[in-house]
């Protein structure tokens, strides 16, 4: 677990689903369509808490005070970022590729890695694509629409499309149960003065 704050309820904002039935690690260089099918871009304001140059990320807090990490694009001068600065964060939620019952005892980010898309030029400028695994409490799972809803690291409840809706049929969700969800997302930012 990294030194960054653990979000009480997490979904990172994350991310997207591939059109395959194997494990998330079985695929390399997904296409934009596979990772971000029908995704909508969301923007919101956040404030800098600190920077983590070793991980090349900025820790920010959203309006609800949840803290989460935003990756920094290669070549960006992370030393120029100051505590309490405001950022406009842009987020693109992708598809969920795997869900399974968790052995963890609390919501947390289990893993995050940068993903290179086969058609990287389709990713909105300034955004970095990631594959994330988070431990969360699922709010709803709809087998008819193939949507799963949970709270992201920015504190917002979001609905994500599941790549293979059949995995939702096998879930037995009870209040308080934790699940490990693997998905794609893309995130970026710009510094503002207000």
N, C-alpha and C positions, 0 to 999 in steps of 0.2 A: 504494500500500500504506500502511496507517495505521501509526502509531507503536506500536500495541499489539503484544505478542509474537506471533510467528507460531508456530502450533502445528505440531509435527513431523508429526503425522498428524491430519487434520481430516475431520470430516464434519459438521458442526454439527447438530451435534446437531440438527441440523436439521430436515428440514422436510418438506413434503408435496407430493403430486402432484395436478394438476388433471385433470379429465376432458376434455381437449382434446388435439389433436395438433400444435398450432402451438407457437411459441417461448413461453418463460415470460413475456415482456414483452407478449404479445398479449392477455392477459386482465386485466381490472380487476375488483376486488372479487369475488374468488372466494367461494363459500359455505363454511361450516365443513365440510360434508360433502366438498366437492371438495378442500379443502386438508388435511383431517385424517381422512379415511376410516379407520375402524378403528384410530385412534391410541390409544396408551396413555400415561398420564401417569406420569412417573418423577420421584422426588424424591431429592436427595442433598445432603450438606453440602459447602460450599466456604468458602475463606478469602479475605478481601479482600487483594489485592496493592496496588492503587492505584485511583484514580478518573480518569475522563477526562471532565470537565465539557463540553468542546467537542463531544464526540460523545454526551454524555448516557448514559454507560455506566460500569459498574464492572468492572474487571479482577480476576478471581478465579482461584484455583488449586484444583483438585480433589485428591482423595486421592493420585493418581498424579503430582502436581506439574505436570500440563499446565495452562497458563494460557489463559483465554478471556474474552471480553467478555459481560456480561449487560446488556441495555438497561434503562434506568430509565424507569418510568412517568411521564407528564406530571404535574407538581405535586409529585413527590417531591423532598425536599431532599437532593441529592447531597452537599452540603457536610457533612451530618451523618454520613456514612460514614467510618470510620477504618480505616487499615491494620491488618491482622491480625484484624479482626472476623470472626465466622462468619456465614454465610448459609445458609438452607435454600433451595436452588434447585429450582424445579419446571420440568420440561421436557416438552413434548408434541411428539413427532416426527410430521411430516406425510408427504406423499407426494412422490416424486421426479418432476419434470416434464421433465427433460432430462439426458442424459449424452452427453458427447462427448470424444474424445481431446484431451488438453491439450497446449498449447505451452509451459506452464510447466515449470520444471526442478525444482521442489520443492513439497511439499504446502503449501497456504496458503489463507486466505480471500480470494477474489477480489472478492466484493461482498456486501453485506447491506443490505436496506432493509425498513422497516416496512410491513406490509400491513394494509389495512383490509378486514375481511370483510364481505360483504353482510349476513350475520346475526351481527354482532359479539357479540350477547348470548349466543350459544352457546359462545363462548370462555371457558374457566374464568377466574374473577375473578383479577385481578392478573397475568395473562399478556399479553405482547405478541407478536403474530404477525409473523413475518418471512419474507421470501423470501431465500434465501442461495444463492450459488454458491461452491463450494469446490473446490480441487484436491486430490485424494486418490488413494491406491492402493486400488483395489477389492479387498476380501478374497474375496468370492464374488458371483456373479450367477446367479440361478436362473430360467431362462426358464419353468419349469413353475409356480412359485409367484408369479413376478413380484416377487421380493424381491432387493434388492441390499444387501450388507453392507460397511461400511467403518467406520473409527474416527472418532468425533466429537471436537469440540474439547475436550470434557471428558475425553478419553482412553478413553472406553468404546466398545467395539464395539457397533454397533447395526444392526439390519436395517430397511430402509425399503421400503415398497411403491412400485413404479413405476407411474405413471399409465398408461403405454402399454407393456406388457411386450414389444412387438415391438422396442423399441429395445435390449433386452438380447440379442436374437437376432443383432443386427448387431455387437455388441461382440466384439472379439478381444482378450481379456485375457491378457497375458503378465506374468510376474513383473517388478515394477519399473515397469511402465507407469503413467503418471499420467492421470487423467480429471478433467474439470470436471463436477461434478454440481450441478444446480440443484434445490432442494427448498424446502419450507416447514417451519417449526417455530414453536413458541411457547414463550417462556421468561419466567420471573418469579422473584421471590425475596422472602424476609422475613428481617430481621436477627434473629439469636438471640444469647443470652449465652454459649452453650457451643459 
